[in-house]
């Protein structure tokens, strides 16, 4: 076990990094992550890292390309500073949608990013709710894949939902929906979704019964809001008495917030794996993953089981 626990952060989410360091009861490592006049990223770590157990906290949103580059340079900095072990803490892992060749002449972007992170010096990765769980296998180093379910469940319990049904917004979310349904004693429904491109989505039908129930639509991320809004409207059309939209990553591209605000969702809830705008409408709610990350970091530092921390009792 390494003696000294150190948290370093880039510019992607300083508030989350500060909250994690506070929960760990350690000072955040002093570092400069700025820009040269030509736009190149300038990194300088001021604290001694020799032999330390370093956790670099860097989400990859909203400026995914800049934040990935910051992460790579921070990894290289820590490696060259003789850190004892380097863990990349990536609450939101960007480029995860391209996890396979689904047509000819396209990259597997998630693998390219994984290669870059390993090559830059990461010895371990800690992330939350990957868009595709198989991305763990793209790394040749240990990956601790956390689930935000405890954070979302904490919010759901405050709702005191009556006769809930957990709705998967597409077929890929069925496993996630079942996990929540088991914890809530709820039934499951699925929106049979068809995606035409990165922005255009259309639905065909609802598989399962939502009439007279309170629908909990749970996804891993909300980007443009198209999939979530359509799932909300079909659940309402099929007779759900209330509809709640929940996701781990509130990426909120373009007019996503406006679309969700004008939808018939009773509430929208996301976590802070990416920075959440401070001027969100009243029906938007946020819960922090800082405690989830801090517990996992402490377990990794102490060479304890990470998965054991989050088993339900």
HUSULWO-V333996 format. One record per residue. N is the residue number from 1. PSI is psi as a letter, one per 40 degrees, with the letter a starting at -180 (999 if undefined). D_CENTER is the distance of its C-alpha to the mean C-alpha in Angstrom with 1 decimal. Layout:
n: {N,N}
psi: {PSI,PSI}
d_center: {D_CENTER,D_CENTER}
This chain:
n: {1,2,3,4,5,6,7,8,9,10,11,12,13,14,15,16,17,18,19,20,21,22,23,24,25,26,27,28,29,30,31,32,33,34,35,36,37,38,39,40,41,42,43,44,45,46,47,48,49,50,51,52,53,54,55,56,57,58,59,60,61,62,63,64,65,66,67,68,69,70,71,72,73,74,75,76,77,78,79,80,81,82,83,84,85,86,87,88,89,90,91,92,93,94,95,96,97,98,99,100,101,102,103,104,105,106,107,108,109,110,111,112,113,114,115,116,117,118,119,120,121,122,123,124,125,126,127,128,129,130,131,132,133,134,135,136,137,138,139,140,141,142,143,144,145,146,147,148,149,150,151,152,153,154,155,156,157,158,159,160,161,162,163,164,165,166,167,168,169,170,171,172,173,174,175,176,177,178,179,180,181,182,183,184,185,186,187,188,189,190,191,192,193,194,195,196,197,198,199,200,201,202,203,204,205,206,207,208,209,210,211,212,213,214,215,216,217,218,219,220,221,222,223,224,225,226,227,228,229,230,231,232,233,234,235,236,237,238,239,240,241,242,243,244,245,246,247,248,249,250,251,252,253,254,255,256,257,258,259,260,261,262,263,264,265,266,267,268,269,270,271,272,273,274,275,276,277,278,279,280,281,282,283,284,285,286,287,288,289,290,291,292,293,294,295,296,297,298,299,300,301,302,303,304,305,306,307,308,309,310,311,312,313}
psi: {h,i,d,h,h,h,h,i,i,a,e,d,g,d,d,d,d,d,d,d,d,d,d,e,f,i,i,h,h,h,i,h,g,a,h,i,d,e,e,i,h,h,h,h,h,d,i,h,e,h,e,i,g,h,h,h,h,h,i,f,i,e,g,d,d,d,d,d,d,d,d,d,d,d,d,d,d,d,d,e,e,f,i,d,i,h,h,h,h,g,d,h,h,i,e,e,d,g,e,i,g,e,i,i,f,i,i,g,d,d,d,d,d,d,d,d,d,d,d,e,e,h,e,i,h,h,i,h,g,i,d,h,d,e,d,d,e,e,i,f,i,i,h,h,h,i,h,e,d,d,d,d,d,d,d,d,d,d,d,f,h,h,g,i,h,h,h,h,e,i,d,e,e,d,d,d,d,d,d,d,d,d,d,e,f,i,i,i,i,h,h,g,i,h,h,d,a,d,d,h,i,i,i,d,i,h,h,i,h,e,h,e,i,h,h,h,h,h,i,d,i,h,c,e,e,d,d,d,d,d,d,d,d,d,d,d,d,e,e,h,d,i,h,h,h,i,i,d,h,g,d,g,i,b,f,d,d,d,d,d,d,e,i,e,h,d,i,h,h,i,i,f,d,i,h,h,i,e,f,i,i,d,e,h,i,i,i,i,e,d,d,d,d,d,d,d,d,d,d,d,d,e,f,i,h,d,d,d,d,e,h,i,999}
d_center: {27.8,27.3,28.9,27.0,23.3,22.0,18.9,18.8,16.6,16.7,16.7,13.1,12.4,15.7,15.4,12.5,14.4,17.6,16.4,15.4,18.7,20.6,19.4,20.4,23.7,23.9,24.4,21.9,23.3,25.3,24.3,24.9,22.6,24.6,26.3,29.8,31.9,31.2,27.5,26.8,24.4,26.4,25.0,27.0,26.3,29.0,28.7,30.2,27.7,30.3,29.4,26.4,23.2,20.8,17.1,15.8,12.7,11.5,8.4,9.6,9.9,12.2,14.8,13.2,16.6,17.7,14.7,14.9,18.6,18.3,16.3,19.0,21.8,20.5,20.3,23.9,25.1,24.2,25.7,28.8,29.1,29.5,26.5,26.9,23.4,20.4,16.8,14.0,11.0,8.1,5.0,3.9,6.8,9.2,12.2,10.8,12.9,16.0,16.0,19.7,22.9,23.2,26.2,28.6,28.2,24.4,22.3,19.6,17.3,14.6,17.5,19.0,16.0,16.0,19.8,19.6,17.3,19.8,22.7,21.9,22.2,19.0,20.3,17.2,13.4,10.9,7.2,4.7,5.2,6.6,8.3,11.4,12.2,15.2,13.5,14.1,17.7,17.5,17.7,21.1,19.8,18.1,14.4,13.0,10.2,9.1,8.5,7.8,11.1,13.3,11.7,12.1,15.4,16.7,16.4,18.0,20.8,21.8,22.4,25.0,24.6,27.8,28.0,24.4,23.3,19.7,19.3,17.3,17.1,18.1,19.5,16.4,14.7,17.9,16.9,14.0,16.5,19.1,17.3,16.9,20.4,21.9,20.6,21.9,25.0,24.2,25.1,22.9,23.2,21.8,22.0,23.7,22.1,23.5,21.7,24.2,22.2,19.0,19.9,22.5,21.8,24.5,24.8,27.8,27.9,26.4,26.9,27.5,29.0,27.4,30.7,31.5,28.1,25.1,22.2,18.6,16.6,13.1,10.7,7.2,7.3,10.3,11.8,15.6,15.7,18.4,17.3,16.3,19.6,21.7,20.4,21.2,24.6,25.6,24.8,26.9,29.6,29.8,30.6,27.6,28.8,25.5,22.2,18.8,15.7,12.4,8.8,5.4,4.6,8.2,9.2,12.7,14.9,18.7,20.0,17.1,17.7,21.4,21.0,19.1,21.6,24.5,23.3,24.7,21.6,22.7,19.4,15.9,13.2,9.6,7.9,8.1,5.0,7.2,10.9,12.2,15.8,18.4,20.7,18.8,21.3,22.4,20.8,17.2,15.8,13.0,12.2,11.1,9.1,11.9,14.1,11.8,11.3,15.0,16.2,14.7,16.1,19.3,19.6,19.1,21.6,24.0,23.7,22.8,20.9,17.1,17.0,20.0,18.3,16.3,19.1,20.3,23.8}
